[in-house]
């Protein structure tokens, strides 16, 4: 299994959620990049978002967003030697 462009778009969207405030959602407008619109629809179909155009994270979505954001943090650390 590898990261496809579709999965990367979904991870990008999950990384936008504010994990410090679960009452804060996202609205993906019809003028957004087509990849973001499609990613939101896929995440909704997978049960991670409450709405096709974003909305709030479900409990599964919250878990996924936490993991995605931790992974980004780990991968963005520059090595100190």
C-alpha positions as CSV (number, residue, x, y, z in Angstrom):
1,X,0.0,0.0,0.0
2,X,1.3,3.5,-0.8
3,X,0.1,7.1,-0.5
4,X,-2.0,7.9,-3.5
5,X,-2.8,11.5,-4.5
6,X,-6.3,10.9,-3.2
7,X,-5.1,9.7,0.2
8,X,-2.7,12.7,0.4
9,X,-5.6,15.0,-0.2
10,X,-7.6,13.4,2.5
11,X,-4.6,13.6,4.9
12,X,-4.2,17.3,4.0
13,X,-7.8,17.9,4.9
14,X,-7.6,16.0,8.2
15,X,-4.5,18.1,9.1
16,X,-6.6,21.3,8.8
17,X,-8.9,20.4,11.8
18,X,-8.3,22.1,15.1
19,X,-7.9,19.2,17.5
20,X,-8.0,21.6,20.5
21,X,-11.6,22.5,19.8
22,X,-13.8,19.6,18.5
23,X,-16.7,22.1,18.1
24,X,-14.8,23.8,15.3
25,X,-15.5,22.2,11.9
26,X,-14.6,22.9,8.3
27,X,-16.6,24.1,5.4
28,X,-15.3,23.2,1.9
29,X,-16.8,25.7,-0.5
30,X,-17.7,24.9,-4.0
31,X,-14.9,27.2,-5.1
32,X,-12.3,25.2,-3.3
33,X,-9.7,23.1,-5.2
34,X,-11.4,20.1,-6.8
35,X,-9.1,17.7,-4.9
36,X,-10.3,19.2,-1.5
37,X,-13.9,18.9,-2.5
38,X,-13.5,15.2,-3.6
39,X,-11.4,14.5,-0.5
40,X,-14.2,15.8,1.8
41,X,-16.8,13.6,0.0
42,X,-14.6,10.6,0.4
43,X,-14.0,11.2,4.1
44,X,-17.7,11.7,4.6
45,X,-18.4,8.4,2.8
46,X,-15.8,6.7,5.0
47,X,-17.6,8.0,8.1
48,X,-14.9,10.5,9.1
49,X,-16.8,13.7,8.5
50,X,-20.4,14.6,9.3
51,X,-21.1,16.3,6.0
52,X,-20.0,15.9,2.4
53,X,-18.7,19.5,2.4
54,X,-16.8,19.1,5.7
55,X,-18.7,19.7,8.8
56,X,-17.3,18.1,12.0
57,X,-15.1,15.1,12.7
58,X,-16.9,12.0,13.7
59,X,-15.3,10.0,16.5
60,X,-13.5,7.9,13.9
61,X,-12.5,11.1,12.1
62,X,-11.1,12.5,15.3
63,X,-8.9,9.5,15.7
64,X,-7.8,9.7,12.1
65,X,-7.0,13.5,12.3
66,X,-5.0,12.9,15.5
67,X,-2.9,10.2,13.8
68,X,-2.5,12.3,10.6
69,X,-1.3,15.3,12.6
70,X,1.1,13.3,14.7
71,X,2.5,11.7,11.6
72,X,3.0,15.2,10.1
73,X,4.7,16.4,13.2
74,X,7.1,13.4,13.2
75,X,7.9,13.7,9.5
76,X,8.5,17.4,9.7
77,X,11.1,17.2,12.4
78,X,14.5,18.1,11.0
79,X,17.3,15.8,12.1
80,X,19.9,17.3,14.4
81,X,23.2,15.6,14.2
